[in-house]
Amino acid sequence: MSISASAASVLVCTTALVFAPTAPAQSSGENFKERTRANLVVGDEQEHVSTLTRVREGGTPYNPNQSLFPYALDLGGVAEEPATGLISSPPEYAPTRGVLYQYGNSWNSVVTALVASLTSSSAFDEIAYVVVANQSTATSAATAFSGAGANLSKVVFIIQPNNSVWMRDYGPHFIFQGGTLAAVDSHYYPNRPQDNFIPTLVADGTFGVPSFDQGLYYSGGNFQPGPNRTGFCTALITLDNPTSEGHTDALIRELYQSFQGIDTLHILPQLPFSVDGTGHIDMWMYLVDENTVIISEFIAGSNATAISVTNNAVPYMQGLGFEVFRPQAWNVSTTHYTYANAFRVNNRIFVPCYGTALAPGGSATYNTRDADALAKWQAAAGPGVTIVPIQCSSIIGASGAIHCIVKQVPRYTDLIPAAHITAPRGGEMWVAGSTRSIQWNATDTNNAPLSNVDLAYSADDGVSWTTIASALADSGSYNWTTPAIASTTVRVRVTARATDGNTVVAISNAFRVGTGSDTVYDFSSGAGVNKFGTGRQTASWTNVNANNNPVTTALTATNYTALATSNASGSITDTNRYVPAALSSGNESTNVFRFTITEPIADIDQLSVRLEGFADFCTQTELYVWNLSLNNWGDFSGRVGQNRYIDCWAGNADGIMTGFTSNNLTNYIAADGTIRFLVYGERPNDEIGHDYLSVTVTRLDEPASCPADLDGSATVEGGDLAVLMASWSGLGGDLDGNGFTDGADLAALLSAWGPCP
């Protein structure tokens, strides 16, 4: 969705620029009412009635034996997900187009002060994007904002159910993918499911950008991206994602690199729970710019561990090239007073205050400390940057201040737009005449909407191009009927055109199109005969690991019917989807599906799988395939074990999980033609709703004189040799038809070396 900053009044913002309320698909009945009743509390006099503090229910994990010294996790190599485009995280101090807030549950006065401070001056153009539960709350918020001096033409309301004010923690992690704006969603507190939905709803709806599910539990307040593809967090990340659940240090750093473009992750110690109930880094450290950092200095007499943690961080950050400035921090009982919980918006930095001199409210006791903090912030920011104090006396007792309740929306600053193709991602085999989805993303200066796009394809690796469609709306997708061609070097081109006439061209990776056939295996026929499903629950991944039959309860005919077609559109209880029986407490949703493939493996050019569904309460749904060679569940790349899934999804409505492979098919298809898939919910008690599952076998016509072209490149070369060697003793390289791949097949391949006739 394109957002305009020039709306004339709040009426425009709340009609033309506000999405209609969309209840999450998982929410219904009394539970939904129970979770959302707090959204109606909008008056400051009531704002603490239904408060959810920043500290999670059940407490924040803490390791009293942690090292008190920071360390770095470095990761070399190339990230794999999202599948295409260079990923990068805009640093905390990067150019900002706007700020996300939540209004209506608690501390509305603080949100109001922030929105007014952001939008009131005509010298600035940043947008306040405000999540509210309903139109009534939006109206109340507009009244409060206007009364505080906000410019309502720069306020955009986003109507979505929500639980709490802590936007930093549950909101989207914005990234740039191939130069275009996108978002990543990490997992948030299970007891706040409405908050969990916000990242995908805001990314896919309000901003119209792709969103990706990152398989890590972490709150945004415990992560700050910095310069040169670095990131900073506390050791809480390893407690929230323990090795016992498959999250080794290696996997944690891999996920940060793959999804957020972080090549070096700096892990700093966690403050004791008695000092700070969140464990988040933003309670005591903030990156001002690429050379400067704020680190709290606990006053004399404070907790000794807190003093050590923050003091030890100083030389560490100096060793990385940062100049360090240290405003004071202290505790009054369990309340952690901090000036580090601030945030930057271009050349303004919003900083907490607690006294009476800088902002109304507070206690005069803290005037001196406020003044000291303001001076240090100004020195750290340098000339040309304005420090804006925000009264935080009312909110700081909930273990958070203002960084915790906002999320900066990055600003695209290049003068020409950027475009990136996400599908095809490269390597696919598409049958001529089939309908396929071309998907792209485009971003223009100041996040402005694009005017239109042109689509074209090339069958000769980009030498010449044929028009697919012209002057299309920038919808991000187009259903394309593939042409009657046969080529291994097909590419798709997107030409994105800005409203000022500037254009940018994006070209996909190469893929293959040719005559042939797609055979779809799904539950519309053969259910319980040559296609089977079993499921319900397991106690943990331990019961799934290296077990190709972890659940044995057979699906019913009704279950199979629900799985047979893609027709579910409602909640987890939609009868058009298969939902297993209610899980026993502490158990995880687990289902296994088995298909019998009738085509000989040697005749299969590509095998692909598609799953539509989602898990209750935004739990991550994971799709695995059984690896016959390694005797475990994994992906199509030969990796196995927990978190090595083909694809995953966590959202408020059906997601589509897909994967394909053209190599090592004997690792997945048994001698009797069977292939197994696991659909696993990684959080206890939350059910998965399955709408549709299919396996597609693609067979492309090969030149009769070139059977050794195993990878379909039209040349017998190293890729074919790799396929043959990986299939040794199996069927993948059986060129002479004797039932297995052996030396005779190797000799035949070598004799055919070179371009196909």
C-alpha angles and dihedrals in degrees: 000000000000117000123211122205094197101072110141099223145000088263089068091046094051096046113027095030102037124086117228116256111277116190112215111257092239095057124090143134125003095339089060091049091048093052096046104038090096091061090076094061105097108146119098090227088063100034097109095049096088100019121158107200123217090253110092123243110269093024136277118283116251132179110210089194095056120132111260092215128083123242138183133237112206125193125192127187132053125312118234106202134090083039100230140035135026110289123215135168117223107234121244090262097046121124110289130211096186148328130254119222138169122223132186111047105068146335091030091160091062092048090047092053091050095049092047092048092049099047109025099087121075088213091076132058103193117134126230107218106195123192113212132172098232146349092270090059090046090055092049091048092050090053092050093045093048091049090054092052102262120156101237093199086073095050121094119187120211111198110212134132112261142169109211150009097248098107093158092062102045102022126103121287101227119218139169114241114192087342095307128108116260137152140233125210120208124187119273134190112317092220092062102058097159090058089050090061097053099084096057094038093051096041098044096036116026098032099024095222131133118268127205129199112232113201097227133103107226139128119233091238089067095059133064121176114218141181126314095018094303129141135196130210140141130259088265086090091070092047093049090047105036128187088242087070094047098267106129119173087257093056093045093054091042092055092048090052096042097048104025105025095243110153095175121034115196112206116199127188121272123245114245115269090241089061101038124011096202106057088214125144093222090071092070111011135049131177106227095182139327091292105032137063137181115221120179119243111210112221121247113285094032124129109303094223092051089052092050094047094052096038092050090052092061100070090038092057091041088054088057090055101262126138108224128219120186124204115183128268131190145163131240101193103308095339112107111207111203139166093194093078092089134119138215128227108184107291095355127079120195111212132185120246131185106186133079102248101071101037135005116274128026130089127298086222088080099047094103093049091048090053092048092049093047091052092050092048091050091049091049094047095044129207119332094035120104120214111215115197117214121194108242103168093112097049105036092080088067090064096259145074132186106314085059094060102046139061121198116227108218119240119227103223106179115113093229124051126257126226133187133183116223098176129070087035094183135273097052123135112219124187114234110255095024122122115245134174119244108202129190144160128217133186130188136196113301088006090286119166119264119243099223145314138232122214128206139161136214125208094189103057095272101314093116133011136213122203117247098177138337136216094007121169111260092254095143096238142059130183107230127194102216114235127245096265136122114217139133093204104059117149133182123220128204119195109195118199124202123215089253091056098256113139138198130193126216122188125196128230114266121278136169132257123181145139114282140093143284117214113197120205114196139137096272086097137014095027109164091008107066098348119057141181132194129173162111118135152344129193094239144326088284088074091050101042112107090351116116092186106043094146127038108180106118121228118248127238088258090053091052091049091053090051095047101081139030098245110116116115105154139069131311087279095056106134089218089073132062112245118177120231116283113291122245114246113284095012127122126228110256130177133170124200124192127196129186112222113206099192117094108255091236089061096053116098098177137009119199136176131203127191126182119195147080141224127247118266094014094293113164114260113207129199118206135174125214112250108212093193096052097030096229144089116272147124134292092266097070096261117129139186137055114340092015093109129151091236140336141201136195116180149114095266140024116313125193115233116194142169139165140192136188097181138073093008091167087069089067108024114064124218089263091054097254124141126183132210129191123209108195135182109214097205126065123253098013118116127219121229111211117201106168138354127185141165119208125202113202121200119183123194112256127202105262090227095055110056091143091069091100097164096045096241093131088240129082102229145122094314091060091046089053091051091050095048092046088053096049110153089006132086103261094093101029100138098158096048097238093130101259143050114259145140093298090059090049090053091049091051094049092049090055094049113146138037117345116250 
